[in-house]
Amino acid sequence: MQHDPAEHAAPLGQGFMMAVVTTGTGGYDRLDYRQVPVPVPGPGEVLLAVGAAGINNTDINTRLGWYAASVKDGTGATSITDDRQDGGWNGSVPFPLIQGADCCARVVSVGPGGDHGRIGQRVLVRSCMRKSGFDSMDTVWLGTDFAGAFAQYVTVPESEAFAVNCDWSDAELATIPCAYGTAENMVHRAGVRRGDRVLVPGASGGVGSALVQLLRRRGAEVIAITSPSKQAQIAALGASRVLGRDDDPGAILGAESVDVVIDNVGGAGFGPMLKVLKRGGRYVSSGAIAGPVVELDMRDMYLKDITMVGCTAWDAPVFPNLISYIERGEIRPLLAATFPLDQIAQAQRVFQDKHHIGKIVLIPPP
């Protein structure tokens, strides 16, 4: 499944494409917009023409080597270095690499033995793939473990390309896979039910804003945390109450007042999250943008029978559920901005400034 963008010659008539090749860990200079061969679909794969590709924290984190055990800072404070060899989801990253975990595309060809009836379909690619089936937690990720969507074309397993029928634009669809997949997986794992009271720190980011929508469609009461300038917009998404980042959740909500905390922020705010959880509550996380190393008072966990759930591997129902929500109009895209693919460095700077709500999307050349 792994494709080195410079390794394989294109077949006769297949030609070349433009792509952003990340050459290693480091700064924006590691993002090399250049011509590479169009990938060739193998057995069980399809070749996709990318219409739009969303930007995610993981793209930047992988380039910075943030997942390395030596890194203790939050994602916005991680120093730039060129020597982190274990800085990916699954340890080492196969640099040089075309990143991009969010892909809206059309099927243009299929590998040997593939279904030619799929040619022309508009699809979303499941970013997180269970390489050994859903009985195993082993995963591979589009744009981290093998070449992703920051290119004109990409090959993926045919089973991971999901047809989608709706009137959304390609850019709007590209806001969905990674952020909404991660959010829906956490909601699913937490077993959120109608009437649950759920606290969501970091509610204005891609995952956080997706959580507000996905929790509301399940009938949960959503209490969001975000900066004051974004509170009205998060309330409009369906949050029943919106707190500021500097507010003390315990002082405002009271101890043992929340059924579930879904927290991708971490850092110094981790301890107070456990204080507001009810006895038997659930704490769920798939990230730590404010810092991966936190202080845990074990008594808050065991004396209150709290369940703590880490989420990376997506469960089987997650992505099909998202496709159905889109097609039934139960969620809506939050497209903050689009940039041409060759302006990826500027797009990532805007992403890291965190003044937006929702997703920033790259558009490859036609």
C-alpha positions in Angstrom: 0.0 0.0 0.0 2.9 2.4 0.6 4.0 4.4 -2.4 7.2 6.4 -2.5 6.2 9.3 -4.8 9.5 9.2 -6.7 10.0 5.5 -6.8 7.7 4.2 -9.6 7.8 5.2 -13.2 4.4 6.0 -14.7 2.9 3.6 -17.3 2.7 4.7 -20.9 0.0 7.3 -21.2 -0.3 7.7 -17.5 1.9 10.8 -17.2 2.9 12.9 -14.3 1.1 14.9 -11.7 1.7 17.8 -9.2 1.9 16.9 -5.6 3.3 18.2 -2.3 6.0 15.9 -1.1 7.0 16.2 2.6 10.7 15.3 2.6 11.1 14.8 6.3 10.5 16.3 9.7 11.0 20.1 9.9 9.5 23.4 8.9 7.6 24.6 5.8 10.7 24.1 3.7 10.0 20.4 4.0 6.9 20.9 1.8 8.1 20.4 -1.8 5.5 21.1 -4.5 6.8 19.2 -7.5 6.1 16.9 -10.4 5.9 13.1 -9.6 4.6 10.1 -11.5 0.9 9.3 -11.3 0.5 6.3 -9.1 -0.6 3.0 -10.6 -3.5 1.1 -9.0 -2.6 -2.5 -8.0 -5.0 -5.4 -7.4 -7.8 -4.3 -5.2 -7.0 -0.6 -5.6 -8.5 2.4 -7.4 -6.9 5.5 -8.9 -8.7 8.6 -7.8 -8.5 12.2 -9.2 -8.5 14.3 -6.1 -11.0 17.1 -6.1 -10.2 18.5 -2.7 -8.1 17.6 0.4 -8.6 18.9 3.9 -5.8 20.0 6.3 -5.6 18.4 9.7 -3.5 18.7 12.8 -2.0 15.3 12.0 -0.5 16.6 8.8 1.4 19.3 10.7 2.1 17.0 13.7 3.7 14.4 11.5 5.9 17.0 9.7 7.0 18.3 13.1 7.5 14.8 14.5 5.1 15.6 17.3 4.2 12.0 18.0 7.8 11.2 19.1 8.0 10.3 22.8 10.6 13.0 23.3 8.0 15.8 22.6 6.2 17.2 25.6 4.8 20.4 24.3 1.4 21.2 22.8 1.1 21.1 19.0 1.4 24.9 18.7 4.6 25.0 20.7 6.5 22.1 19.3 10.0 23.1 18.1 11.1 22.5 14.6 13.8 19.8 14.2 15.0 17.6 11.4 16.0 14.5 13.5 12.8 13.0 14.8 12.7 9.5 13.3 9.8 8.2 15.4 7.4 11.1 15.0 4.4 9.4 13.2 1.3 7.6 14.3 2.9 4.2 14.0 6.5 5.2 14.8 8.7 6.0 11.8 7.2 7.9 8.8 8.0 6.7 5.3 9.5 10.0 4.1 9.5 11.3 1.4 5.7 11.2 1.7 2.7 12.8 0.0 0.5 13.7 3.1 -3.2 14.4 3.2 -5.7 12.4 5.2 -8.9 14.0 3.8 -9.8 13.1 0.3 -12.8 13.8 -1.9 -12.2 12.5 -5.4 -13.6 10.7 -8.4 -12.6 7.1 -9.5 -10.7 7.3 -12.8 -9.4 3.8 -13.1 -9.3 0.5 -11.2 -6.6 -2.1 -10.7 -6.5 -5.6 -12.1 -9.8 -7.4 -11.4 -11.4 -4.2 -10.1 -15.0 -3.1 -10.6 -15.0 -0.9 -13.7 -18.6 0.2 -12.9 -17.1 2.4 -10.2 -15.3 4.6 -12.7 -16.8 8.2 -12.4 -18.1 7.8 -8.9 -17.5 10.6 -6.5 -16.1 9.2 -3.3 -14.8 10.0 0.2 -11.8 7.9 1.4 -11.9 6.4 4.9 -8.7 7.9 6.4 -8.2 5.3 9.0 -7.9 1.7 7.6 -7.9 -1.5 9.8 -5.2 -3.4 7.9 -6.0 -6.7 9.6 -9.7 -6.3 9.9 -11.9 -4.9 12.6 -11.0 -7.6 15.1 -7.5 -6.0 15.3 -6.6 -2.4 16.4 -3.8 -2.2 13.8 -4.3 0.7 11.5 -2.8 2.4 8.5 -3.6 6.1 7.8 -4.0 7.8 4.4 -1.2 10.4 4.2 0.8 9.1 7.1 1.5 5.5 6.4 1.2 5.7 2.7 0.7 8.4 0.0 -2.3 10.7 0.6 -4.4 13.4 -1.1 -2.1 16.4 -1.3 -1.8 15.6 -5.0 -3.8 15.4 -8.3 -4.1 11.7 -8.0 -4.0 9.0 -5.3 -4.4 5.2 -5.1 -6.3 3.6 -2.3 -7.9 0.2 -1.6 -11.2 0.0 -3.4 -13.0 -1.0 -0.2 -11.9 2.3 1.4 -13.4 4.6 -1.2 -17.1 5.2 -0.3 -19.5 6.5 -2.9 -21.4 9.6 -1.7 -24.5 11.2 -3.3 -25.2 14.7 -2.3 -25.2 18.3 -3.6 -22.2 19.4 -1.5 -19.1 20.7 -3.3 -15.9 18.7 -3.4 -14.4 21.2 -0.9 -17.3 20.8 1.5 -17.0 17.0 1.3 -13.3 17.2 2.0 -14.1 18.7 5.4 -15.5 15.4 6.6 -13.3 12.3 6.7 -10.6 12.8 9.3 -12.3 15.3 11.6 -15.8 13.8 11.5 -14.5 10.3 11.5 -12.5 11.0 14.6 -15.4 12.7 16.3 -18.0 10.1 15.4 -15.6 7.3 16.6 -15.3 9.0 20.0 -19.1 9.5 20.3 -19.6 5.9 19.3 -17.0 4.6 21.8 -18.4 6.7 24.5 -21.8 5.3 24.0 -23.5 8.7 24.0 -27.2 8.5 24.5 -30.1 10.9 24.2 -30.1 13.2 27.2 -26.4 12.7 28.1 -24.7 15.9 29.2 -21.4 16.1 27.2 -18.6 18.6 27.7 -16.4 19.4 24.6 -13.2 21.4 25.1 -11.7 22.9 21.9 -15.1 23.1 20.3 -14.1 25.4 17.4 -11.6 23.1 15.8 -12.3 20.6 13.0 -13.0 17.7 15.4 -14.6 19.9 18.1 -17.1 21.5 15.7 -17.9 18.1 14.3 -18.5 16.8 17.8 -21.1 19.5 18.5 -23.1 18.5 15.4 -22.7 14.7 15.9 -23.7 14.9 19.6 -26.7 17.0 18.9 -28.0 14.6 16.3 -27.9 11.9 19.0 -30.0 14.1 21.3 -27.2 14.9 23.8 -26.9 18.2 25.7 -23.6 19.8 24.5 -21.6 22.1 26.7 -18.8 23.6 24.6 -15.6 25.4 25.5 -14.0 27.8 23.0 -12.6 31.4 22.8 -15.0 34.3 23.3 -14.9 35.4 19.7 -16.2 32.0 18.5 -18.9 31.4 21.1 -21.9 32.6 19.1 -21.0 30.4 16.1 -20.5 27.3 18.3 -23.9 28.0 20.0 -25.5 28.2 16.5 -24.1 24.7 15.7 -26.2 23.3 18.6 -24.3 23.8 21.8 -26.7 24.4 24.7 -24.1 26.3 26.6 -20.7 27.7 25.7 -17.9 28.4 28.2 -14.7 30.5 27.6 -11.3 28.9 27.6 -10.4 30.8 30.8 -13.5 29.7 32.6 -13.4 27.2 35.4 -15.8 24.4 34.4 -16.1 23.1 37.9 -17.0 26.5 39.3 -19.6 27.1 36.6 -21.1 23.6 36.1 -20.4 22.1 39.5 -18.7 18.9 40.5 -20.0 15.7 39.1 -22.3 17.5 36.6 -21.4 15.9 33.3 -21.9 12.4 31.9 -19.2 12.5 29.2 -16.1 14.6 28.5 -14.7 14.3 24.9 -11.4 16.1 25.1 -8.8 16.6 22.4 -7.1 19.4 24.3 -5.4 17.8 27.3 -2.6 19.8 28.8 -3.2 21.7 32.1 -7.0 21.5 31.6 -7.1 17.7 31.9 -7.5 17.5 35.7 -10.5 19.8 35.9 -12.2 17.6 33.3 -12.3 14.6 35.7 -13.6 16.8 38.5 -16.8 17.6 36.6 -17.5 14.0 35.5 -20.3 12.2 37.3 -19.6 8.9 39.1 -19.5 6.3 36.3 -18.8 9.0 33.7 -16.7 8.5 30.6 -13.6 10.5 29.5 -12.7 10.1 25.8 -9.8 11.5 23.9 -8.0 11.2 20.5 -5.6 14.1 20.8 -3.8 16.5 23.1 -3.2 19.8 21.3 -2.4 21.7 24.5 0.1 19.1 25.6 0.4 15.3 25.8 1.8 15.0 29.3 -0.9 15.7 32.0 -1.4 15.4 35.7 -3.8 12.6 36.8 -5.1 12.3 40.3 -5.8 8.6 40.3 -8.4 9.1 43.0 -10.6 11.1 40.7 -10.5 8.1 38.3 -11.0 5.1 40.6 -13.1 6.5 43.4 -15.6 7.8 40.8 -15.5 4.7 38.6 -14.6 6.8 35.6 -14.0 5.0 32.3 -11.2 6.5 30.2 -11.2 5.6 26.5 -8.4 6.3 24.0 -9.5 6.5 20.4 -7.4 6.2 17.3 -8.6 3.1 15.3 -12.1 3.8 13.9 -14.7 1.2 14.5 -16.6 -0.5 11.6 -19.9 1.6 11.7 -18.2 5.0 11.9 -17.5 5.9 8.3 -20.7 4.3 6.8 -22.6 6.2 9.4 -21.0 9.5 8.3 -21.9 8.8 4.6 -25.5 8.2 5.7 -25.6 11.4 7.7 -24.4 13.4 4.7 -26.9 11.9 2.3 -29.8 12.4 4.7 -28.8 16.0 5.4 -28.2 15.4 9.2 -24.9 17.3 9.3 -23.5 20.2 7.4 -19.9 21.0 6.3 -17.9 23.7 8.1 -15.7 25.0 5.3 -13.6 27.9 6.7 -11.4 28.6 3.6 -9.8 27.0 0.5 -6.3 27.4 -0.9 -4.7 26.1 -4.1 -2.5 23.1 -3.4 0.7 25.0 -4.2 -0.1 27.4 -1.3 -0.1 24.7 1.3 2.5 26.5 3.5 0.2 29.6 3.7 -2.8 27.4 4.4 -1.0 25.6 7.2 0.0 29.0 8.7 -3.6 30.1 8.7 -4.6 26.7 10.2 -2.2 27.1 13.0 -3.3 30.7 13.8 -6.6 29.1 14.9 -8.8 32.0 14.0 -11.2 29.9 11.9 -14.0 27.5 12.7 -14.2 24.2 10.9 -11.8 23.1 8.1 -9.3 24.6 5.7 -9.2 22.7 2.3 -6.6 22.5 -0.5 -7.7 22.3 -4.1 -5.3 20.6 -6.6 -4.9 21.9 -10.1 -7.3 20.2 -12.6 
